[in-house]
Amino acid sequence: MSKNWAEEELSGINLGDERLNKRSKSLLATLGEKPPPVFRMPVTAG
């Protein structure tokens, strides 16, 4: 999976700081390449 998909997905992002925009794209690309393990926890009501 390339970083291009993350760039395209977040092309219109504006977090008010170009460094944050760049970091968010990098983070999304990294999570896409190496997703974290899933922790399954039971859901209980009330």
C-alpha positions in Angstrom: 0.0 0.0 0.0 1.5 3.3 -1.0 1.3 6.6 0.8 -0.5 8.1 -2.2 -3.8 6.8 -1.0 -3.4 8.7 2.3 -2.5 11.9 0.4 -5.6 11.5 -1.7 -7.8 10.7 1.2 -6.7 13.7 3.2 -6.1 16.1 0.3 -8.5 18.7 1.7 -7.5 18.5 5.3 -6.7 21.8 7.1 -5.7 21.5 10.7 -4.4 25.1 10.8 -0.7 24.1 10.6 1.0 22.5 7.6 3.1 20.3 9.9 -0.1 18.8 11.4 -1.5 18.2 7.9 1.6 16.4 6.9 1.8 14.4 10.1 -1.8 13.3 9.8 -1.2 12.0 6.3 2.0 10.2 7.4 0.2 8.7 10.4 -2.7 7.4 8.2 -0.3 5.9 5.7 1.6 4.1 8.5 -1.6 2.8 10.1 -2.6 1.5 6.7 0.7 -0.3 6.2 0.9 -1.7 9.7 -2.4 -1.7 11.4 -2.4 -2.1 15.2 -3.6 -5.3 16.7 -7.3 -5.5 17.5 -8.3 -5.8 21.1 -11.6 -7.5 21.5 -13.4 -6.7 24.8 -16.8 -7.7 25.8 -19.4 -5.0 25.8 -21.7 -5.1 28.8 -24.8 -3.0 29.4 -25.1 -0.7 32.4 
